[in-house]
Amino acid sequence: MVFGRGKKAKKDQAAEPGETLETAGSDEESTGRQATGPFDVSEIDSTDGYVDLGALLIAPREGLQLRLEIEEATQRVVAVTMDLDGSSLQLQAFAAPRTEGLWDEIREQIGQSVGSQGGQVEEIPGAFGTELVAKLPAGTADGAAGYRVARFIGVDGPRWFLRGVLGGEAALDRDAAANLESLFRQIVVVRGESPMPPRDLLQLRLPKDSAPAPQQGAPEFQQPERGPEITQIG
């Protein structure tokens, strides 16, 4: 697994790391998120083997590259992007109310934001419930008009909300998204006990051991890259 930094524009069992979990169709806790992930840190037996990014624990996988996105004004880590097999999955975790989720409201706001930019959105059923496919106008390499596609997935957990944005082939092809969806299910969210307003980003950070190391799978750093603006929400 390769580890890199990126820049952000202004503005009831757990799986072992690397294992694939089956999708469950029920929303009940016994067969829903608590059984299939993503998980709350209270729902796993050990954090050993994960890449520790503070609010998110990531299961390593061969060929996976992690890119941290940094807010230029504050230099804080605001997102992590997983690059695998030519596709990407951007991750952000937010504080949420104790008694209700955020995904329904956030989907509506994403739709309004995309519409204001001349794009289109479509709600579709998916493995994680209702998903949102967004198409934004974008120029092609030859200067012709085209679209940039992103697929938004969201999961409400205990006092947190985890949002993923699939890009590349994974935004268009379910088969191409399978490996990233599997990794999304294995994510562990560390909410913490401190009171936070709903929608505040949970704190991400560089891993404690971020220097290159010789052992297989150890994180390494790449050159910074700008994060995709379509994934921002207000």
JOPEGI-V966845 format. One record per backbone hydrogen bond with DSSP energy under -1.0 kcal/mol. NH is the residue of the N-H (numbers start at 0). CO is the residue of the C=O. If there is no record, write none. Layout:
nh:NH co:CO
nh:NH co:CO
This chain:
nh:1 co:63
nh:2 co:219
nh:3 co:65
nh:5 co:67
nh:6 co:224
nh:7 co:69
nh:18 co:15
nh:30 co:27
nh:31 co:27
nh:34 co:31
nh:35 co:31
nh:36 co:32
nh:38 co:186
nh:40 co:188
nh:42 co:39
nh:43 co:40
nh:49 co:46
nh:50 co:57
nh:52 co:55
nh:54 co:52
nh:54 co:202
nh:56 co:187
nh:57 co:50
nh:63 co:60
nh:64 co:82
nh:65 co:1
nh:66 co:80
nh:67 co:3
nh:68 co:78
nh:69 co:5
nh:70 co:75
nh:71 co:7
nh:74 co:70
nh:77 co:68
nh:78 co:68
nh:79 co:90
nh:80 co:66
nh:81 co:88
nh:82 co:64
nh:83 co:86
nh:86 co:83
nh:87 co:166
nh:88 co:81
nh:89 co:164
nh:90 co:79
nh:91 co:162
nh:93 co:160
nh:94 co:199
nh:95 co:158
nh:105 co:101
nh:106 co:102
nh:107 co:103
nh:108 co:104
nh:109 co:105
nh:110 co:106
nh:111 co:107
nh:112 co:108
nh:113 co:109
nh:114 co:110
nh:115 co:111
nh:117 co:114
nh:118 co:113
nh:119 co:134
nh:121 co:132
nh:123 co:130
nh:125 co:128
nh:128 co:125
nh:130 co:123
nh:131 co:151
nh:132 co:121
nh:133 co:149
nh:134 co:119
nh:135 co:147
nh:137 co:145
nh:139 co:143
nh:142 co:139
nh:145 co:137
nh:147 co:135
nh:149 co:133
nh:150 co:165
nh:151 co:131
nh:152 co:163
nh:154 co:161
nh:156 co:159
nh:158 co:156
nh:160 co:93
nh:161 co:154
nh:162 co:91
nh:163 co:152
nh:164 co:89
nh:165 co:150
nh:166 co:87
nh:170 co:167
nh:171 co:168
nh:172 co:168
nh:176 co:172
nh:177 co:174
nh:180 co:176
nh:181 co:177
nh:182 co:178
nh:183 co:179
nh:184 co:180
nh:186 co:183
nh:187 co:56
nh:188 co:38
nh:189 co:54
nh:198 co:94
nh:199 co:196
nh:201 co:92
nh:204 co:52
nh:217 co:214
nh:226 co:6
nh:230 co:227
nh:231 co:228
